[in-house]
Amino acid sequence: MVELPEAVDVVNIGLPLFESALRSQGQPVIGVDWRIPGGGEPRIVAALARLLGPGTDRIDRANAEVLRRLDEGVPMLVGIDRAGAVIEGMGERDILHCGPAIAWEDMPDPLQRSVRAAVVAEGWADDVDGAGGLVEAGEVHLRPANEHRTVVPMATSIGPSAPVYVVHDEAGSSTAYSSINQGSGAVQWFGVDSDAAIDRLRFVRDKLGPVLAEALATNGPVDVFALAAQGVPMGDDVHMRVQATTNLFLRDLLPSLVRSTHAAAAEVATFLSANHLMFLNVAMAAAKSLVEWASEVPDSSIVTTMSRNGSTYGVRLAGGGDWFLAPSPPVQDALYYPGFGPETSAPDIGDSAVLELVGLGGPAAANSPAVAGFLGGRMSHAIAATRSMQRICAGESARFRLPILDNVGTPLGVDVRKVVELGITPAVNTGIIHATDGSGQVGAGVAWAPLGCFVDALLDLDRRLA
């Protein structure tokens, strides 16, 4: 007769229900997060077999070059200029919006409000009703900012008179642009089209932009990622939380700002002192300049575009060019302002997910107590988010380091093969805005990208490399 052991050590592979049942009984168990590759779907499994088998060397060589460009490029903030004067292909009746291309009638309410506010700020209409009429009549053209080397956060849209950051990476000869952050409150980038939100757009254009442009011209170019590399150990993920890096940025500009002779200098200083999100847009433009350079590499499985318009979520691969779309998801791990919740919230929106592609945002969550607050409150939860990104990335950053993880580099280069094989999608740290009433931000959290667009991108890569 065989004697049964008095104690059993358990390693549970997949099926987390078994793991949780043992834990509830006080039994020690090690859980292994294993999933059937590609969900077991034959055509996906076959594509993975080719791209992780015979195609591996070719793809890995391309990926190594993509990682080099993402990690070694040095994006410099070189100035601020009028969008219509510097953004290639932007016409004088164009509005650039976040996310993939979308028709006016398909835009969610917050993005429509943003477009109307931008049209009024441009002076093309007297009020938001007239602005909507111009768009419906085809007298204003709507274009994705991403297709013009431009990225804008949340529900932002910009017209040709809007001031934009100009960021240049000399190594890749790539230049990218982003709007100037409008600050907190009931503002256009949170899907608000009130008179006050439109006045804020005019303030950014007529006062904030010129004062900052003058300060940058006096100060000289700013090494954007050198500041971000300092901000990450100070608790920033440089997406949801950018307070430390914003302070470093304004510290560098301070001597030039106090010497400004612009009539609005004092008003601008007051605004800057209260806008802890100022550096977000600068970092986005820097990230865009690097992914634009990286996108020129053929045969790569690295994602170089990840963007949302509040209706669809789009990704593109290096060397590809085509968009692959899925419905934009809700922000799953969220904290809401009192009185709000999932039922009042718009789906995930904005171009800021470009930061997750260069080692910031979700990849840097582990060292950010602010991000931990949205994932359960413990640093172990934030570390788990970074660990999740490690599993789907091709490398790690040499410049963004995580002290809490023994100074390991943040995960870098989302690899579509790993995403589809493991069924783990990128985590994007983001804000949440009201779905319908134009009241603005109602919370913040972590949004997990939908899997479908990555599957389609993988199948296209398999087809292209056949």
N, C-alpha and C positions, 0 to 999 in steps of 0.2 A: 504493500500500500504506500502510495506517494504522499509524503507530508507536504501540505501547503505552507508557503512562507507566511510568517507572521506580519511582515511588512513588504510592501511592493513600491518600488520607485517607478513612476510612470512618465513616459515620453509620449505625448499625444500629437499625432501628425494630422493636421486638418481637423475638421469637425469640432469646432470649439465648444459645442454643447457638452461633449464628454469631458473636456478640460474643466469647464465651469462646474459640472456636477461633482467632480472629484474635489475641487477646491471648496465647494460648499460643505463637504463632509470633512474638511480639515486635512485632506490627504495631499502630500507634496506631488506636484506635477509640473513637468516642463512642456510648454506648448510650442509647437512648431507651426507657423503660419504657412501652410502648403495648400496650393490650389491647383486644380487641373489646368495645365497650360492651355491658354487660349480658350478656356471654358469647354474644352473638348470638341469644339466645332472642327470638323475635318479639314475644311479649306484653310482655316486659320492655323491649325496645327501643321499642315503641309507647308504653308508659307514660312512659319517659324523654323521648321526643319531645314528649309533651304537657306534662310537668312542667318541662322545660327550654325549652319553646317557648311556646305560648299561656298556660300557667299561671305563667310565670316572674315577672311583675310582682307578682302576688298573693302568691306564695310568698315572694319576696324582701322584700316589705314586712313580712310576718309575721316572717321570719327576722331582719330588722334589729331588730325589737322584742325578739325572744328574745335576741339578742346583747347588746342594751342591758341587759336585766335580768341576764343572766349576768355582765356586765362591771361594772355600776354598783351592783349590790346590795352592801350592807355587812353581812354576817352577823356578829352579835355573840354571843359566849358569855355568856349571862346567868345561868346557874346550873346546878345539878345537883339532880335530884329523883327520886323513886320512879317507875319506868316506869308502873305502874298508875294513878298519881295524875295524870299529865300527858299520856300518849299517848291521844289521842281514839280511842274504839272498842275499847280493849284491855280485855278482861274479866279477872276475877280467877282464871280457870282457863285463860288463854291463854298460849301460847308463841309469840313472834314469831321467825321464822327468816329467814336470808338467802335472796335469790333469788326467783323466781316461785313461785306456789303449787305445792305438791307433796304427794301423799298419803304417809303414814307408810311404807307398804310400798314406795314408789318412791324414798324418800330413800337416798342413798348412805351407806355405813357411817359416815364421819366426822360427817355431819349427824345421823344417828340417835344417835350417841354424845353429841353436843353437847346434843341435846334431853333425853336421859336425865339428863345431868349437871345441866341447868337444873331439871328436875323434882325431883331430889333436893335441890338447893340451896334450892328453894322450900319444902321440908318436906312435899311431897305424897306422897313415897315414902321408905322407909328405905334403899333401895339401887337400883342401876341396873336390876336385873332387875324389881323392882317398878315402877319408873318406866316401863319399856317396856310392862308390862302395863296400866298406866293409860292410856297413849296408845292402845294397841291396842283397849282397851275404849271409847274415845271419851270418857273422863273428863277428858282434856286436849285443848284445841283448838289446832291448828297454823295459824298465819296468817303470810302474808308481811309482813315488817317494812316493806317499801317501800310497801305499801298503807295504812300508818299513819304516813306522814311520818317514817319511821325507817329508818336504814341501819346494818348491822352487818357487820364485816369477817370474811373467811374463813368458817369453819363456825360462827360465833357464833349462839346462840339465847338469848333472854332471857325471863324470867318477870316478873310484875308487881312483884316486890320488888327487881328489879335497879335500881341507880342509872343514870341516863342524863344525858348532857349535853343542855342545852336551849339551842338556838341560834336567835336571832330576827333576821330581816331586816326592819327597820322600813319600808323603801321598798316592799317587796312584802307587808307584813303577814303574812309566812309564818314559821312556826316549825317546826323539825325537830329530830330527836333521834338520838343514837347511844349505844351502850354505852360503858363506860369500859374502856380497854385493859388486858388481864390480864397483859401482859408476855410474855417469852419462855419457852421450855421446854415441858414436857408439860402444856399448859393447854387449857381447853375450846374456845377459838376455833380451835385447831388440830386439833379432832376427838378430844380425849382425855376419857374419862369415869372416870378413876381417882379414888381418894379424895383424892389431892393436888390434882387439878384442881378437884374440887368444893370443897375447902377454899380454893382460890384465889378461887373465886366468892364464897364467904362473906366472905373478907378484903376483896374489892372492895366488897361490899355494906355490911359492918359497920364497916370501918375506912377504907379508901381513899376511898370515896364521901363519907362525912361530913367527913373532913379537907379534901378538895378543895372541898366545898360551902361549908364555913366560910371557907376562904381566898378563894374567889370572891366570897362575900358581903362580905367585908372589902375586897377589892381593887377590886370593881366590874367591869362588863362588859369583856370582852376582844375586841378587833377581830381576828378569826381570820385573815382574809386579809391584813391588814397584816403579821402575823407570817410568813405563808406567802410573801409577796412579798419579805421579807428572806431567808428560807430558801433560795429557789431560786438566787440568785446565790452562796450558800454551799455549793452542791453537792447540795441536796435536790431530789428530784422531788416531794416531799411525798406519796409513796405507798409505794414500796419503801424509800426512804431518807428518814427524817424526823428524823435526829439533830440537825441544826442548829436546825430549827424547834422541836423539843421543848425544846432548851436555852433558846431565847428565851422560850418559854412558861413554863417553870419559873423563869426569871430574873424574869419579871414577877410571878409569884406568890410568890417567895421571901420578901419582907418579911412577907406575911400568913401564910405557912406557918411561919416561925420564931416567930411570936407565938401560934401555936395552943396552946390549953390542952387539947386532946383527948388522952385517955390513950394513943392509938395514934399520936400525931404522929411520934415517933422511928422507929417501925416503918415508917410510911408514907414518911418521908424516905429511909430505906434502900431501900425498894422503888423510889421515884421515881428515885433516883440510878443505878439499874441498868436502867431501862426506857427504852430509846432510841426506842421506838415510841409513846410516850404521846400525841403530838400527832395521830397518824393518825386516831383516831376523832373528834377535835374537827374536823379538816379535813373529814371525811366528812359530819358533821352540817351544817357550813357550806355545803358543796356541795349537799347535799340541800335546804337552805332556798332556794337560788337556783333549782335546777331545778324545784322545786315552783311557784315564782312564774312561771318561764318556761313551764311546762306549761299555763298558763291561756291562752296565745296561740293562737288558731285558725289553721288554714291553713299551718302551718309544717312544714318538712321537717327540722327540727333534732331530734336524739335527746335526750330528757330523762330516760330511764331506761335503764340498762344494768346487768344484774345476773345472777348465776349461783347456782344451788343445788347444783352438783356433778353434776347430771343434765341440767338444761336451762339454756339461756342465753336471757335475755329482754330485749327492747328495747321502749320505747314512745316515740312522738313527741309533741312539743308539740301540744296541742289534740286529741289522739287519745284516749288512755285505755286502749285495748286492748293487751294483751301480744302480742308476736310471738316465737315460740319456735323454737329449734334445739337439737340436742344440744350439751351443754357440751364444749368441746374440751380436749385436754391442754394443758399449758403448753409451748409449742413451743421457745422459746429459753431453756434452763434450765441451771442449775448445781446439782448434787446433793451432799449430804453423802456421805462415803465409805460405800460399801456399798449405796447407793440409786440408782435410775434410773427411767426411764419406766415400767417394768413394775411398780413398787411405788407409783406416784403416782396420786392422785385427780385427776379432771378439774378444770378451772378452777372456782373457787367463791368466793362472797362478793359483798357489795354495794359493795365499795370502788371498782369501776369508775366510780362516780359522779364520782370525781375527774378521770377522763379527759374528762368532759363539760364541765368548767369551766376547762380549761387546765393541769391538774396531771397527775402521773403520766407516761404516755407522751408527751404534748405537751411536757413539761419535761425529757425524757430528755437532750437535747443538752448540758445543762450539768452533768450528774451523772456523775462518774467511777464511782460505784457501779453505776449502771445500765449503763454501758459494759462493765463486767466481765461482764455476762450476755449481751452481744451480740457478743462476740468480743474484747473487751479494749481496743479503741481508741476514742478519742473520736469518730472519724469514723463508727463504727458507731452510737453514740448519736445523733449528729447526723442520720444517715440515718433513724432511727426518728422523730425530730421532723419531718424533711422529709416523711416518709410521712403523718404526721398533718396537715401543712399542706395536702396535696393533697385531703384529704377534709373539711376544716373550712371554715366559712363566713366566719371572721374571725380576729382575733388579740386576745389579752388586752392591755389597757392597763396592767395592774398586775403581771403576772408576766412578767419580762423575762429574756432569755437573753444574758448578757455574751459568751459564746463565739460568738454569731451577731449581733454588733454591736448587742446590746440589743433585738433584735426581740422582739415579744410572743409568748408561747406560742400555738399554734393553739387556737382556741376555737369551739365549736359544731359538733359532728359532723353533717354534712349527708347524709341518707340518699341523696339523688340522686347525690352524688359517690361515695359508698361503692359503690353498685350500678353506676354507670357505669364506674368504674375497676376494680372488683373488688378494692379495697383496704379492709380492715377495720381498726377501731381496735386499736392496741397497748395492752395493759393490763399494767402492772408489778405483779407479785403474788408471793405465797408459794406453796409447794407442800407438801401434806400427804400422809401415807401413806394409801393407798386402803383398807386393811382391818384393820390390827392395832392402831389406836388409839395409835400411838407419837408422833404429832404431826408437826411440820414436818420435811421431808426435803430441802428445797431452796428455791430461788426462781428467778424468771425473768420472761420476757415472754410473755404469751398473746395470740394474735391472734384476735379474735372471729370466729365463724362467719358466713359470708355469708348463709345462708338466711333468718335472722330479719330482716335488713335488706331483703332482696328482698320478703318478705311485707309489711313495713311500707310499702315504696314502693308496692306494688300497692294497698294499702288507701288510702294517701293519694291515689293517682290516682282510685280509686273515689269517695272522699269529695268531691273537688274537681270531679268531672265535672258 
